[in-house]
Amino acid sequence: MATQDRTQAARKKTSGPAAAKPASESTLYVQSVEKAMKVLMAFDGSKRQLSLSEICTLTQLDLSAGQRFTFTLTALGYLNKESESRKYELSPRLLDFTYHYLASSDVVNRATPFLQQLSQMTEEVCNLTVLDGPDIVFVQRIVSRNVLHPNVIVGTRLPAYCTAPGLALLSTLPEAEVDALLDASTLVRHTPRTIVDRRKIKERVAVAHARGFVRTEDEYFLSDISTAAPITDARGRGIGAINVAVSRARWEPARDEQRFADLVRSTAFAVSAPRRHVA
C-alpha cells in the first residue's frame, strides 16, 4: 500500500498546473471506483487470503460497504471466496489486465525480440522496465540459468532512485520532474551500499544522462550488478529501460564493464524511436 501511495503522490506532483487541485475533488471523480480498487489493492502479496474484517481494516471501509464491494467483485470474477474459511483471494481473471497491457504495449512489443537477443548474447538476466511514479515496474523479463533473484517477476515494483533502470529513466527527464519524483520517494537504505543522499542521486542522474547508461552495484539486492540504458521516444524522453543483471560471483570488471555498457546502450538505441530535431 505504501508503494501505491508514493506512486499516486508522484502523479499529483508531476502532472502539471492542474495538479494544484486534487483529482478526487473533481465532479468527474467516482469514489465508488476508488473504493473498489482499494479492496483489490488490499491484496498486496503479503497474504494470499483476507477475511472481510481484514479487508475493511486495510481499506478503512465499514462492514456494510466492505460486504457490498467484496460481493460485487466476487460476482464479477475478480475475487474468489473460499466456502469453508469465508476468506477472499484474488482471481486469475485479474491477469487479463496484465495480458491486455503487455499485448497492447508498443514498447514491450518492440523491445522483446531485442531483449531475447541480448539474453542469448550475455547468458544473463535481461529486463524491460517502465517508470510509474517514483518506481520502476518490470514489464518483460528474460531469465537465465544464472538468475540471482527468481522472485522478481513481471509486475514487480522497485524504487527508481536506487536501481539502474530507474536512474537511467530519470536521466531523460527535466530536473523539475526528477525533483518531484524524489520528493515522492522514501529514500531508505536497502543495503549498506544504497545511496540515499539526494544531491548524490541527482549527480548520478546527470552522469547517466551524459554517458547514456548507468551501473549500480549491491544497492537494492546484495551481490547484484545491474547495467541499464533508457529507451527514448522521439523527444528523447524515457519510455522504458533495458538492463542486464549479473551476480557478483560472475562479474569480471575488466571483461564486463565496457561490454555490458555497450550492449545495453546499443539495444536500447535499437528500440528507441528516431529523435525528432526541432529547427
Buried (B, 14 or more C-beta within 10 A) or exposed (E): EEBBEBBBBBBBBBEEEEEEEEBEEEEEEEEEEEBBEBBBEBBEEEEEBBEBEBBBEBBEBEEEBBBBBBEBBBEEEBBBBEEEEEBBBBBEEBEEEEEEEBEEBEBBEBBBEBBEBBBEEBEBBBBBBBBBBBBBBBBBBBBBEBBBBEEBEBEBBBBBBBBBBBBBBBBBBEEEBBBBBBBBBEBEEBBEEBBBEBEEBBEBBBEBBEBBBBBBBBBBBEBBBBBBBBBBBEEBBBBBBBBBBBBEEEBEEEEBBEBBBEBBBEBBBBBBBEEEEEE
